[in-house]
Amino acid sequence: MRSRLKIWEHMHSASAESKNVGAAVTGEPTRDESAVRPHGHLRRISLIPFVAVLYAYCAGGPFGFEAMISTSGPGLALIFILVVPFLFSVPVALATAELSSAMPVEGGFYRWTNAALGRFWGFQCGWWNWTGTFLMSAAYGVMLADYVGHVIPLRSPLLHWLIAVAFLGMVAFLNIRGIQLVGKLTLVLLLLALIPVAVFTYYGFSHSQFHPFEPLMPPDKSWREVFGVGLALALWIYSGYEQMSTVSEELEQPKRNFPRALAIVVPLAIITFFLPTAAALAGVGQWQNWDTGFMVTAARLLGGTRLEVAMLVAALVCTFVLLESTVLSATRLPFTMAEDGYLHPSLAELNERYGTPVRSILLSVALCSILALASLTQLIAIYAWFRVSTSVLTLVSLWKLRSLRPDMRRPFRVPGGRLGLAATVLMPTILFTWALFNSEIQPALWALGGLALGPVAYLLIAD
């Protein structure tokens, strides 16, 4: 086990704080002040702004999954929204809570996998997630440009791409300024965005004229489409609870605050997904017409132009904070992989003023900008394979570390003993497998090709 941990422990041996990084890996207490490294200082964020960032990444408001209603039917879609988090989000959150309380290290799931499964799988976890996030960040940039296109007709694909790149550049600037700015801004933006969502929810229920759970399923859709595509969308909106662990050392008292943040965000996501969706179905119906962006259309039908504009702005803001938090999480991977000797050491340098890995941020956003030329659905379908691969490695790492280091201090443990541990690892993995089994062939081939680059990169870079 110790040989597996040395890959990053040696990177911090030059300073007193390095002992705290190594201690975090082995489960010992860490100091509470800003993390000090040989090449700069990380800044820290408090619990409430971190909750906002975590919610932005894992939920981001009731937008983007409207197609689940027309695909699976309103009744089954609402059941998915209520049931899937208990079979999927809660297990992943419990696994993340235990690992983050035991090993609150920068890089999070990447370094957990390194410790549990060795250098090869640790590298794959970091590499797949970092390169896969190019697709997700690009997708959010494309989504923002699409929303702008609802207001201002974008007749040129070049103009559409430039708007997406402008949003990516704005997010890069904010991330360079530091996690504290990102956290506070995300908190304010989310509070403002959820006001029209609350008004929309009130309008929907107060103008109720349809049963939101009827029909349960569409009569003309195949069983595989109803339980395949719809369930895959539900898994997508409830995924990502391990991803913000990459900034563990930038959170105040991470052993305590990370599990607390997860305990707040999981039920908050369920509430903010279910209530607005049920309200729209009750007040508007038209479940056959639901597609991406229908929440904005439903707002117009319920409250006129003012509510439509308010919900459009809310959708823009929620997508923006999704992008902002995604870039925050993803850019810590090249930073920590550079610390561990995989990537160029310049990527591990921190800006003296803001305590951020500027080069890692700029490189990541530049690569995302290139991919913003693709369509939204293509990007998300391919990214799902990268996300699944790294999430499964995280779950397996939870099980493996229980075996390798039973003596490791774990302030939080997955409850239920061996049975609870098995359910936590197996249930999300089974759902992941089902979702990928029902995915389309062409994106799957592109994704498998991208995943195959991981071992190639390891041979070229690591050994």
Secondary structure, 3 states (H helix, E strand, C coil): CHHHHHHHHHHHCCCHHHHHHHHHHHCCCCCCCCCEECCEECCCECHHHHHHHHHHHHCCCCCCCCHHHHHHCHHHHHHHHHHHHHHHHHHHHHHHHHHHHHCCCCCCHHHHHHHHHCHHHHHHHHHHHHHHHHHHHHHHHHHHHHHHHHHCCCCCHHHHHHHHHHHHHHHHHHHHHCHHHHHHHHHHHHHHHHHHHHHHHHHHHHCCCCCCCCCCCCCCCCHHHHHHHHHHHHHHHCCCCCHHHHHHHHECCHHHHHHHHHHHHHHHHHHHHHHHHHHHHHHCCCHHHCCCCHHHHHHHHHHHHHHHHHHHHHHHHHHHHHHHHHHHHHCHHHHHHHHCCCCCHHHHCCCCCCCCCHHHHHHHHHHHHHHCCCCHHHHHHHHHHHHHHHHHHHHHHHHHHHHHCCCCCCCCCCCCHHHHHHHHHHHHHHHHHHHHHCCCHHHHHHHHHHHHHHHHHHHHHCC
